[in-house]
Every structure is written in C-alpha cells, then in structure tokens.
C-alpha cells in the first residue's frame, strides 16, 4: 500500500493529538475535511457522537473534556472519514479501568458497525477487554511470537506447553512471556532463549492459527462480514481543495468568534489589545504642549506607535498562531491539506481582524498628530501602522514554522525588530550618524520608510511650521533656519526653528541635499506595504517547501 492510498483510505489516531481550543465537540467533528457536506455531514456527526458516547458533551469545548472524552473525540475525527483500516497508538494510555473498558468496547462496536478494521497497540492490556479483541499479535524485537484469534491463543499456548494460570490475565501473561527480562544477565539470556524457541515453534506449528479468528465454522468468512453490519466503508477519497479550505476557514472563524473562554481570549487579542495599547499611549501624550522640548516628545510618540504595532504583532502571533500551526503539522501527516492552503486560510482570517484593530487604535492616537477633517491622511496613517503590524506578525509566523518554543521565538523576533528600529527609524539614533554600511543597510528595513512617513506626518503639522517657545518665559520667535542649524549646540533654549529643522538633523547626511525622498509620502507608503506583502508571499513559499521529517516530528510528540 502506498502512502497516498493509505492517507485516502485509512486513518491513524496518534498517541498525542492537539485539538483546537474554543471549538465544541460537534464543531471539531463537523469541520473535519471530508467529501460529504450539509445534511449528510450533520447526520454523520450525530451518528459518530452517539457511537462514541459523546452526545452528552456535544456542546462542550475540547479544552474542557476529560481525558477519556478527549481520546474518544480523536477517534471520532478519524471515524467520520469512514476509513477502511484505523490504526490506534495506545488509545487507552493513562485511562482508568472503567474508561479503558469503555473505549475498547466502543472500538469493538464501531468496527462491527462501520466494517472498519481496528488495529491498536496496548502496553498493558486488561483482562476485561479480552472479549472485545478479535485477533492478537505478540511481537518481540520484530519477530512474531503469536498471531491469530484471541480465544485460539489459549489453545495454542496450551498445546506448546505454556498454559495460562487460572487466575492470571491471559493477555498480560503472554505479553510478559514475549518480553525480554533484563533484570540480570542470566535472566536476559534465559528469556531471550525462550522467546527464540517460541518464535521457532510458531513458525512450525502456528500456521493453522494465523488465519483463525474468534468466528469459526464453514461459513466463517461470510458470517464475519455479516457480523459487521453489512456495511462497506465509503471509499470516497479526498475532498477538493476548495472544500477543505472552506472547512479550515470556518473552523478558524468558529474558534475565534466564540463566547467560550478560549474564543473570548482570541477576540480580545485580535480586536482589543491594540486599541487598549493606544488608549494607554494617549493618556501619556494627551497633555503634550507646543514647546521646544515637545520635539523629542513627538519623536517618542512616533517611536511608541511603531514599537507598539511591531511588538503587538509579535505578541498576537506568539499567543494565537502556535495552536493552529501544531494542528496543521499533525493533519498534514494525514495528507489532508498542504501548507499553502493552511497559510492562506489563516491569513484570510487574521488580516481583516488586524486591519480593524489597527484602524481602531490609530483613531485613538491620531488626534494628537492630525485632524479627522482630512480622512485620507488618517487612513494613510493607519495603513502604515497596519503594514508594520503585518510584517512582524508574518515574521514571527515564519520563525514559528521551525521553532517550537514560544519564548525562544519571541526573543528572536523581538531582537530582530529592535535592531531594525534602532538603526532604521532615525529616532533612537540619527541616520546621518551611522557608518556608511549601516546607513545603506537601513534601506533593506521596513521601519526606515514607515518611520520616515510618520515623522513627516507629525513634524509637518501647521503648529510646527513656526518657532516654538522653550517655555512660557523664553520666546524663540527671532530664530531663523540658518541660526538654528549653526547654533544648535550653543543655544540651550531655541534649538529647532521648525519641524523641518528637527528632521534635517535626524535624517540628512548632506545639508545640500535637503531630504531626498523623506517627503515622498506615496513612495514611503508603497515601500512599507511592499515589505508586508513580500513577507506574506515569502511565508507562502516557505510553507510550500516540504519540511524534513524531524521538524514535523517535534510538533507531533
């Protein structure tokens, strides 16, 4: 069987499965990509929930489920796809005896009802699950000790001289018999020799038991099929990319727009965190007056606006994206969809929310910078901040693609951002004071163009077109541009003639060339958005490249 055929016709329940918080049990099953939809899908979901004893918790969120309910839900995600064969890795791990019995009995009933072959591993099989196991396979170091019907197992081991004691659990007894004893060298050699004999005996005498099962008789094959509910699994293949993408998008939307705890947390982070930050910023800057010292204050306002959207983009990516990323890696192993489709659906959800939240946050702080009488200026101001938010969000998502630890990713992404802001913004360090190689390196940073636009917007306001007083007692009305540039160091009160003088000191390396493109608003906005769009496309390319197995494995276990 090829990998592609296995992914289309079979299912695999891993030992560890990370479901999306905020979704209910019914939503988790319904938004699993399958080829059926609408009424048929809803009916199938209800049927699977009833079979797995999940109907009573249909509206319960995945993060609130007990371990047994969670394990049954992961089984249901595979059953809803009607697999021919379902592999289960330790489905009863860490479950109490009652829930172990419940899970195994449910699997047995589902196998008969759906006609699905259930193959599961059990490290510590209990005696009460013995009646539900139709066949059993014991392996030791890859060699077959026994395979065949569960009830015929007792007959076989009796025949070769290894009867099970009356009060022993036969499943566990013969598992111990098939296990190497490593407590001492003597026990190791003795048990290893005994297992080798068992393997050889089964090769010689076990042929009749290999094809046996708990159903015997001349028509055992027919009766076995009829005992499974006269049903053949639906070999309907994989759903289309459009159908899969729609299911993924609706799953993301349902997890976000939810009145559950996880949904409210996501809504707060996506919609209210940025406005809350700008409201806090507004409380500190609302008393800003028109004095010489406010040139630095206004420069700090620009810096805080930039760093705010940059860091909040990182915070949102760190807190929201990893859950969906991990789920994507697990589902991609099943061949359900690829990285490009996942990233596309996530961006379709995330980008509109980010635009709304930055637009609202910009509306709070913009009165300190300009007037709403010219709404196009406000839209441009908000758009530049939005592009900065998108850039660091996508930058962090790219790092999270290969780095599992949230803290490591956050530190690395924040470090890159701080270096770029320090060198390229012209706020923390004057651009004209940079070494040549650093100066030209800033052209490759988004913050250079975003900061240039915001600084121009702030320092070209009408109130800064004339000399500002130092305070109520020192007037600078006699200052002119030449004096302000020549005597900036010797004059402690009147340093800047206007906003243009301040920007000249921060940005211009050659006074003869006034500002180059610092005043070109359209150019700065365009390049700022080019960086945002470019990193979105770059992420799409990254998720298009197949990742090494060891990278994906760290997100599965």
C-alpha positions, -999 to +999 in steps of 0.1 A: +000+000+000+014+034-010+014+064+014-011+082-008-035+053-008-031+049+030-039+086+035-071+083+014-084+050+027-071+046+062-069+065+095-044+069+122-050+080+158-017+092+172-008+089+209-008+127+211-033+149+192-037+186+198-072+198+191-081+235+187-094+251+219-127+271+216-143+245+193-170+223+207-171+185+201-197+188+174-178+216+156-145+197+158-161+167+141-181+188+116-152+209+104-130+178+098-124+179+060-145+152+042-162+149+009-197+149+023-213+182+035-245+197+045-272+175+059-253+143+053-223+157+073-245+167+102-261+133+103-227+116+102-215+138+131-245+129+152-241+092+144-204+092+153-210+112+186-237+086+195-214+057+188-186+072+208-208+082+238-201+119+231-237+132+225-239+145+261-208+167+256-216+178+220-215+215+231-186+212+254-153+228+243-123+205+236-102+220+264-129+212+290-131+175+281-120+147+303-091+125+291-115+097+281-138+121+262-108+137+245-094+103+234-128+093+220-131+126+202-097+120+185-110+086+174-142+102+161-122+126+139-109+096+120-142+076+120-160+105+104-139+099+073-151+062+070-116+046+069-111+010+058-084+005+084-080+025+116-046+024+134-046+035+170-015+041+190-022+033+227-058+046+228-061+036+264-029+052+277-034+068+311-070+059+313-086+043+344-100+008+342-136+019+336-127+042+308-103+017+293-132-008+291-155+019+276-130+029+249-122-007+238-159-017+238-167+013+217-140+005+193-153-031+190-188-019+184-176+007+158-156-020+140-187-041+136-210-012+127-188+005+102-169-025+088-136-009+097-106-029+107-093-016+141-057-022+148-045-009+182-014-012+203-017-018+241+012-018+265-009-031+295-040-049+282-065-056+309-084-089+313-118-072+309-111-061+273-103-097+263-138-104+248-136-074+226-103-083+209-109-105+178-073-111+170-040-105+188-004-102+177+026-106+200+060-093+188+094-094+203+122-075+185+102-077+153+097-115+154+062-129+157+056-149+189+019-154+181-008-140+158-043-152+154-076-154+171-077-142+207-095-173+221-074-197+200-044-181+216-051-201+248-055-233+229-021-227+211-001-219+241-016-249+260-006-271+231+031-260+232+034-263+270+027-227+282-008-228+297-021-196+314-026-199+351-063-199+361-063-165+379-040-147+355-049-122+328-040-141+296-033-110+276-008-097+301+006-132+309+016-139+273+028-103+268+052-109+297+061-142+282+070-124+249+092-098+267+129-100+274+137-099+311+166-075+317+169-077+355+201-097+353+224-112+327+212-147+335+175-138+332+182-119+300+199-149+284+172-173+296+143-152+285+159-144+252+165-181+245+129-189+255+115-163+232+136-176+203+121-210+209+086-196+209+092-178+176+105-210+160+076-230+174+051-206+159+068-207+125+064-245+126+031-251+144+013-217+141+002-219+105-033-231+114-037-202+139-026-174+117-058-173+097-080-182+126-103-158+144-130-159+171-156-167+145-154-203+133-174-226+111-176-235+074-191-201+066-169-181+090-158-156+063-194-148+053-207-147+088-178-124+098-187-099+072-224-101+081-214-096+117-200-063+108-233-047+100-233-055+063-215-022+057-186-014+035-166+018+043-172+046+019-142+048-004-149+084-014-113+096-015-100+131-005-122+162-006-114+190-030-091+218-021-119+244-021-140+222+003-110+216+026-101+253+026-136+263+035-137+238+064-104+251+077-115+287+074-148+280+092-130+261+119-107+291+125-136+315+124-157+294+148-128+291+173-123+329+172-159+341+172-169+321+202-184+331+235-164+304+253-133+313+273-108+305+245-129+324+220-132+355+242-094+354+247-088+353+209-113+381+203-096+403+229-062+397+214-073+402+178-096+432+183-090+450+216-053+446+225-040+473+200-068+499+208-061+493+245-024+500+240-031+532+220-055+543+247-028+539+273-004+558+250-030+586+246-032+591+283+005+598+285+007+622+255-026+640+256-012+669+277+016+675+251+021+712+247+037+733+219+072+739+233+107+732+221+110+701+243+080+685+226+101+679+195+116+650+214+082+641+229+067+639+195+096+618+183+089+595+212+053+593+202+063+581+167+087+556+183+060+542+206+035+540+178+059+520+157+072+498+185+036+492+197+023+477+165+056+458+159+056+442+193+018+436+194+021+418+161+047+395+176+026+390+208-005+380+188+014+356+166+031+340+196-002+336+216-026+327+187-007+310+159+011+280+175-021+262+182-032+262+146+004+255+134+007+224+155-027+212+143-017+218+107+015+197+111-005+168+126-031+169+099-006+174+071+009+140+081-025+125+072-023+142+038-054+163+045-040+196+031-008+214+024+010+244+040-001+269+013-038+262+019-034+264+056-015+297+055-040+312+030-070+304+052-052+316+083-043+349+066-079+353+054-090+353+090-061+371+106-056+400+081-091+415+083-090+414+121-056+431+122-068+459+099-099+465+121-079+466+153-051+488+140-077+512+124-094+515+158-061+520+176-050+546+151-083+565+156-074+569+193-040+584+188-044+603+156-060+635+172-026+641+187-010+641+153-035+654+128-072+662+122-100+640+110-110+668+087-088+651+061-098+614+065-074+603+037-045+613+060-059+592+088-064+562+065-028+565+053-015+568+089-035+537+100-024+518+069+013+524+076+008+511+112-011+481+098+016+472+074+041+473+103+018+451+123+015+426+095+053+425+089+062+414+124+032+390+127+043+372+095+080+374+106+071+356+138+049+330+119+079+322+097+101+316+128+074+295+144+075+273+114+106+256+126+109+267+162+085+251+187+093+270+218+073+302+221+097+321+243+127+314+220+107+326+190+095+357+208+130+367+219+145+361+185+117+381+167+118+410+192+156+411+189+154+414+151+128+441+153+147+462+179+178+461+158+159+473+128+141+501+147+173+513+164+191+516+131+164+525+106+139+547+124+162+577+128+146+582+163+169+564+187+199+571+166+203+598+139+206+582+105+233+607+095+255+594+123+255+559+110+285+543+094+281+540+056+275+502+056+248+506+083+233+536+065+228+516+033+217+485+052+187+505+066+173+507+030+165+470+034+143+476+065+106+484+066+110+507+096+131+532+076+102+540+053+074+537+079+093+560+103+100+585+075+063+587+067+052+590+103+079+616+112+070+637+082+033+635+092+040+646+127+066+672+122+050+689+091+018+698+111+009+735+109+017+741+146+054+732+139+059+754+109+070+783+132+095+785+160+081+771+193+090+788+226+112+770+251+086+776+278+064+804+290+094+826+297+117+820+268+105+830+233+122+818+201+103+839+176+135+856+164+151+822+154+157+815+117+167+783+100+203+792+095+208+802+131+190+770+144+213+748+124+245+767+131+240+774+168+221+743+178+247+733+203+254+767+219+218+778+222+202+758+250+167+772+246+159+775+209+174+745+191+149+740+163+133+766+141+105+742+130+098+705+124+118+706+091+149+716+111+144+687+135+140+662+107+170+676+089+192+669+120+178+634+123+178+622+087+200+643+064+236+633+059+243+662+035+227+696+041+229+705+005+205+676-003+176+686+019+156+654+023+159+632-008+128+611-005+119+618+031+090+639+020+078+615-007+047+601+011+035+578-017+069+563-020+072+556+017+037+541+020+043+520-011+076+505+001+062+499+036+034+479+021+058+462-003+076+447+027+044+435+043+032+419+010+066+405+004+069+386+037+034+372+032+045+358-001+077+346+014+058+327+041+037+311+014+068+299-003+082+286+029+051+265+036+052+253+000+086+236+006+084+201+022+099+202+056+122+175+069+105+148+090+124+156+121+110+192+121+074+180+118+080+152+144+087+177+171+052+191+168+036+157+169+051+144+201 
